[in-house]
Amino acid sequence: MEHPIEPSFATRAVHAGREDFVALGVHAPPLDLSSTYPTPDLDAAARSFDSLVMGDEPLGSYVYQRLFNPTTDRFERGLAALEGAQDAAAFGSGMAALTATLLAAKSRGTHVVAVRPMYGTADHLLTSGLLGMTVTWTTQDGVGAAMQGDTGLVVIETPANPTLTLVDIAHVVRQAGSVPVLVDSTFATPVLQRPLEQGAALVIHSATKFLGGHGDVLAGVVAGSHAWVRDIKHVRAATGGLLHPMGSYLLHRGLPTLALRVERAQATAGMLAQQLVGDARIAQVYYPSLPGQDPRGLLGTQMDGSGSVLSFELARDDAATLRAFVTALRLITPAVSLGSTDTLIQPPALLTHRVVKEDARRAAGIAGGLLRLSVGLEDARDLWRDLEHALQVVDAR
Ligand SMILES: *Cc1c(COP(=O)(O)O)cnc(C)c1O
């Protein structure tokens, strides 16, 4: 039944992808693990196969899990509703989602314009030429000048990993002209930022992070128009990479609580950023809401809050101090990844961004001693006590 009013974000988060539950007589999404589906009507199955293989809807039988899975489809519809997108495609990882998107964009042009910094492996995938595409790295003001006749896609990430630099999506879209812009919005989630509203053609997430939110799913998802997502699903049907239904089930389960988790972690991150910025043992803190860190005024317009990832540099930035600091933490877990219930810390130059060459890393503002903190759902005072304790330990060395 059509709703008389357009439901708000919180309502969509609870109901999207679940509209048929009452008719089905269920109250939780059915988890369908079938790798194949019966095809008693061969002609109907053949028609459905032809449709699915091109990235279109099933026409009757789902035929085979790589082509379609109803549990994954439910999560995709839920996520698309939160991004204000017509459709979405879910993958077994964020990198699989990016790979399929790049392959789908390749027919429009084999050149990519991209803004640094971005997630280390995404940088590596573009720079390595592994997919037969070339890249021009630039800044958010240099996108227009970097465009070529064969540019098929512009790729940005905001907030950018790991410096939390905010990239002005509408500014990039204007420079890209008719070329589509893909925004990695992993750090923001649709709770804080919906890039399609700013004119982006596509939004991508490592769903491993905040969308999963509990550190137990590896997944990626890309959302956009019917036409784009169809092309991406075409690539997915041909190359594989569909998200496993168990992952889709967990992701869909998490959407109703996404805003609660994101807002709570953000409040704690804001408090920790304030504590760190006022501490003489800290040289630099990167967090969008700190003074001077949002020169384009994007908070409150493009993005509804700073999120819950922050980065900082210790005043003593030698490698031994960095290691001693991380080792002294008791509550905060040294680990890559982010957006989990628990707080994680990692040095990007040594781990996530080690695949980016040192000069490119430095030019993008990623210092050797930078630490990235993904704030979780613990009590804010306990987290500060843990950081404070580790600061005391390195101070006494
Ligand atoms: C983790 C991450 C990715 C890659 O996603 P995987 O799920 O690890 O493949 C891409 N972009 C950003 C911003 C990330 O944090």
The ligand as a Tripos MOL2 file, in Angstrom:
@<TRIPOS>MOLECULE
LIG
   15    15     1     0     0
SMALL
NO_CHARGES

@<TRIPOS>ATOM
      1 C1         37.5310   -0.2910    4.2490 C.3       1 LIG1
      2 C2         37.2960    0.7190    3.2140 C.ar      1 LIG1
      3 C3         37.2000    0.3550    1.8510 C.ar      1 LIG1
      4 C4         37.3670   -1.0740    1.3900 C.3       1 LIG1
      5 O1         36.3150   -1.8750    1.8120 O.3       1 LIG1
      6 P1         36.4730   -3.4630    2.1190 P.3       1 LIG1
      7 O2         35.1190   -3.8090    2.6390 O.co2     1 LIG1
      8 O3         37.5680   -3.5970    3.1300 O.co2     1 LIG1
      9 O4         36.8150   -4.1180    0.8480 O.co2     1 LIG1
     10 C5         36.9350    1.3600    0.9440 C.ar      1 LIG1
     11 N1         36.7960    2.6390    1.3030 N.ar      1 LIG1
     12 C6         36.8930    3.0320    2.5950 C.ar      1 LIG1
     13 C7         36.7300    4.4670    2.9530 C.3       1 LIG1
     14 C8         37.1570    2.0900    3.5800 C.ar      1 LIG1
     15 O5         37.2690    2.4880    4.8620 O.3       1 LIG1
@<TRIPOS>BOND
     1     1     2 1
     2     2     3 ar
     3     2    14 ar
     4     3     4 1
     5     3    10 ar
     6     4     5 1
     7     5     6 1
     8     6     7 2
     9     6     8 1
    10     6     9 1
    11    10    11 ar
    12    11    12 ar
    13    12    13 1
    14    12    14 ar
    15    14    15 1
@<TRIPOS>SUBSTRUCTURE
     1 LIG1         1 GROUP 0 **** ****
